Amino acid sequence: MPPLNSEDARAIVVRVIQDLYAKRHSPVPGALVKAQVVSEASRSGSFFNEREYGHKNFLEFVKTIPEIAVQIRIGSDMPLAPSTAGDLLFAYARPLPRLRRDFWRAFIEFPVPNTVRLYDTAEDKIFVDPAPSARKGIVIEPIPKEAQVAWRKTFAEEQPENVRIALMASLEGVGTAVFNEFSRRLRENPTVMHAWNRYLQKQVTDKVAEWAVANGVSEDRWCGGTSRGEEGTSKEPMPLKSHSIGQLAELYNLLDSVPIEDLLQLRVPLGWVLKVTRERT
């Protein structure tokens, strides 16, 4: 069986990644891509091995393909995406800190006229006071609406054409209505919704981290470890009761299909929180 022609191999890699990205709306594991390339080569009566083209591993081969973006992660599989989806790829590059709810809201909610947002380091709380405020604290400048619209446009541009057109159309309105329309479009496609939630989390986290470094606020003040389910978390998962696994899976699937902006509006009974906390301690 002859080796696959190098140009044909590159073309297959590009097509496989584009097809998988269009279905997943998120980066594709390198191992999955290579397995499909090997399978397609076999069906065509040839075989694929990157060493045939002078590369010591699949990563080195992929890096020679300009249509593909790759993110190297030490000790983990490499995520791949079309080169046009570089920003989204970077959002999946590493585990993200779990932002405190009050920090999230302080940065992402739009400014209220004649008020100031302050982080009181002594009380470890965020306050919204009438401006000017006599309270001592570090000023938080919320992320401007224009920047948040720009995030949505960048995310939309990195999606396959059918999704991109719908999302970009939702951003053609005026005022805050574009945010509601964008969320409505996302709810029509849960996989896109999941990718957006990850992308948005990355953007907000970067802004909070930048503010914290500039103002000498330690990371333990604004985050509580890595997000649930992310790679690199230091905690081992708690054992689950067998009868609850299916229910939890349904719950997590539901939460993945809801925009982060909508999740923040949920009101969770304190009794339920205490019950879950006791069960896990």
C-alpha positions in Angstrom: 0.0 0.0 0.0 1.6 3.3 -1.1 1.8 6.4 1.2 -0.7 9.2 0.6 0.7 12.0 -1.5 1.7 14.9 0.8 -0.5 17.5 -0.9 -3.5 15.1 -0.8 -2.7 14.5 2.9 -2.8 18.2 3.6 -6.0 18.7 1.7 -7.6 15.9 3.7 -6.5 17.4 7.0 -7.9 20.8 6.0 -11.3 19.2 5.0 -11.5 17.0 8.1 -10.9 19.9 10.4 -13.3 22.2 8.6 -16.1 19.6 8.6 -15.6 18.7 12.3 -15.4 22.4 13.3 -18.6 23.1 11.4 -20.4 20.4 13.4 -18.8 21.1 16.8 -18.4 24.9 16.6 -15.3 24.4 18.7 -11.7 23.3 18.3 -11.1 19.7 17.3 -8.7 17.3 19.1 -5.6 16.5 17.0 -6.0 12.7 17.8 -9.5 12.7 16.3 -8.3 14.5 13.2 -5.4 12.1 12.6 -7.6 9.1 13.1 -10.0 10.3 10.4 -7.1 11.1 8.0 -5.7 7.6 8.5 -9.1 6.1 7.9 -9.7 8.2 4.7 -6.3 7.3 3.4 -7.0 3.6 3.9 -10.3 3.8 2.1 -8.5 5.3 -0.9 -6.0 2.4 -1.0 -3.0 4.2 0.6 -1.8 5.0 4.1 -1.0 8.2 6.1 2.1 8.6 8.2 3.6 12.1 8.7 7.1 10.6 8.9 6.8 9.9 5.1 6.9 13.7 4.6 9.9 14.2 6.9 8.0 15.2 10.1 8.6 13.5 13.4 5.0 13.8 14.6 1.5 14.9 13.6 1.9 18.3 15.2 4.9 19.2 13.1 3.0 18.1 10.0 -0.1 20.2 10.9 2.1 23.3 11.5 3.1 23.3 7.8 -0.6 23.8 6.8 -1.4 27.5 6.7 -5.2 26.9 6.6 -5.0 25.3 10.1 -4.5 27.0 13.4 -3.1 24.9 16.3 -2.7 25.5 20.0 0.0 23.6 21.8 -0.9 22.3 25.3 1.8 20.6 27.4 0.6 17.1 28.5 -2.7 17.3 26.5 -4.0 16.8 23.0 -3.6 19.8 20.7 -6.8 21.5 19.7 -7.0 22.4 16.0 -9.3 24.8 14.1 -9.5 26.6 10.7 -7.0 29.5 10.7 -10.0 31.8 10.5 -11.0 30.7 14.1 -7.9 31.7 15.9 -9.5 33.7 18.7 -12.0 30.9 19.5 -9.1 28.4 19.5 -7.2 30.5 22.0 -10.2 30.5 24.3 -9.9 26.7 24.6 -6.2 26.8 25.1 -6.1 26.4 28.9 -8.4 26.1 31.9 -10.1 29.3 32.8 -10.5 30.7 36.4 -14.0 30.6 37.8 -14.9 34.3 38.2 -16.8 35.4 41.3 -20.3 36.4 40.3 -20.0 39.9 41.7 -16.8 40.5 39.7 -18.4 39.1 36.5 -21.4 41.4 36.9 -19.4 44.5 37.8 -17.3 44.2 34.6 -19.9 43.1 32.1 -23.0 45.1 33.2 -23.2 48.5 31.5 -22.5 51.7 33.4 -25.3 53.3 35.4 -25.3 57.1 35.1 -24.0 59.1 38.1 -22.6 56.0 39.8 -19.2 54.5 40.5 -18.2 50.9 41.0 -15.6 50.2 43.7 -13.9 47.1 45.0 -13.4 47.6 48.8 -10.3 45.5 49.6 -11.0 45.6 53.3 -14.5 44.2 53.1 -13.7 42.1 49.9 -16.9 43.5 48.3 -17.9 45.4 45.2 -20.1 48.5 45.7 -22.0 50.7 43.3 -22.2 54.1 44.9 -23.5 57.5 43.8 -20.7 59.5 42.2 -18.6 60.9 43.7 -18.2 58.3 46.5 -16.4 58.8 49.8 -15.8 55.1 50.0 -12.2 53.9 49.7 -11.8 51.3 47.1 -10.4 50.4 43.6 -12.5 51.8 40.7 -13.9 49.2 38.3 -14.6 50.5 34.8 -17.2 48.2 33.2 -16.5 46.8 29.7 -18.0 49.2 27.2 -21.0 48.1 25.1 -18.9 48.7 21.9 -16.3 46.3 23.1 -18.9 43.6 23.9 -20.5 44.0 20.5 -17.0 43.7 19.0 -16.6 40.4 20.8 -19.8 39.1 19.3 -18.8 40.1 15.8 -15.4 38.5 16.2 -17.0 35.3 17.4 -19.6 35.3 14.6 -16.9 35.8 12.0 -15.1 32.7 13.1 -18.2 30.5 12.6 -19.2 28.5 9.5 -21.1 30.6 7.0 -24.6 29.6 7.8 -24.1 30.4 11.5 -22.0 33.5 10.8 -24.7 35.1 8.6 -27.4 34.7 11.3 -25.3 36.0 14.1 -24.0 39.0 12.2 -27.5 39.9 11.2 -28.5 39.9 14.8 -25.9 42.6 15.5 -27.3 45.0 12.9 -29.7 46.6 15.4 -29.2 49.6 17.7 -28.8 49.9 21.4 -29.0 46.9 23.8 -31.5 45.1 21.6 -28.6 43.5 19.7 -27.6 41.6 22.8 -31.1 40.0 23.2 -31.2 39.2 19.5 -27.8 37.6 19.6 -28.8 35.5 22.5 -31.9 34.4 20.8 -29.9 33.2 17.8 -27.5 31.3 20.0 -30.4 29.5 21.7 -31.3 28.1 18.3 -28.0 26.1 18.3 -26.8 24.7 21.6 -23.3 23.8 20.3 -22.7 27.4 19.2 -24.1 28.5 22.5 -21.5 26.4 24.4 -18.7 27.8 22.3 -19.9 31.3 22.8 -20.1 30.9 26.6 -16.5 29.7 26.6 -15.4 32.5 24.3 -17.2 35.2 26.5 -15.7 33.7 29.7 -12.2 34.1 28.2 -12.7 37.7 27.2 -14.2 38.8 30.6 -11.6 36.8 32.5 -8.8 38.5 30.6 -10.2 41.9 31.4 -10.6 41.1 35.1 -7.1 39.7 35.3 -5.7 42.8 33.6 -7.5 45.0 36.1 -6.3 42.9 39.1 -2.7 43.0 38.0 -2.8 46.8 37.5 -4.3 47.3 40.9 -2.4 44.7 42.9 -5.4 42.5 43.6 -4.4 38.9 44.1 -6.1 36.2 42.0 -7.6 34.4 45.0 -9.8 37.6 45.5 -11.6 37.4 42.2 -11.6 33.7 41.3 -12.2 30.4 42.9 -10.2 27.9 40.9 -10.8 26.5 37.4 -14.2 26.2 35.9 -16.2 23.0 36.4 -15.2 20.3 33.9 -12.1 22.1 32.6 -8.8 20.3 32.1 -6.1 20.9 34.7 -8.4 21.2 37.7 -6.6 20.0 40.8 -9.7 18.5 42.5 -10.8 14.9 42.0 -14.5 14.6 41.1 -16.7 13.5 44.0 -18.3 10.1 43.6 -21.9 10.3 42.3 -24.9 8.2 43.4 -25.8 5.9 40.5 -29.4 7.0 40.4 -28.4 10.7 40.0 -26.0 10.4 37.1 -28.6 10.7 34.4 -30.3 13.6 36.1 -27.0 15.5 36.4 -26.2 14.9 32.8 -29.6 16.3 31.8 -29.0 19.3 34.0 -25.5 20.0 32.6 -26.7 19.7 29.1 -29.5 22.2 29.9 -27.0 24.7 31.4 -24.7 24.3 28.4 -27.6 25.4 26.2 -28.3 28.6 28.1 -26.3 31.9 27.5 -24.1 32.9 30.5 -26.0 36.3 30.5 -29.3 34.4 31.1 -27.8 32.0 33.7 -26.8 35.0 35.8 -30.4 36.0 36.1 -31.4 32.7 37.8 -32.4 32.8 41.4 -31.2 29.7 43.3 -32.9 28.9 46.7 -30.3 29.1 49.5 -31.6 25.8 50.9 -30.7 24.0 47.7 -27.2 25.5 47.8 -26.7 24.4 51.4 -28.0 20.9 50.7 -25.6 20.5 47.7 -22.7 21.9 49.7 -23.2 19.5 52.6 -23.5 16.5 50.2 -20.1 17.3 48.7 -18.2 17.9 52.0 
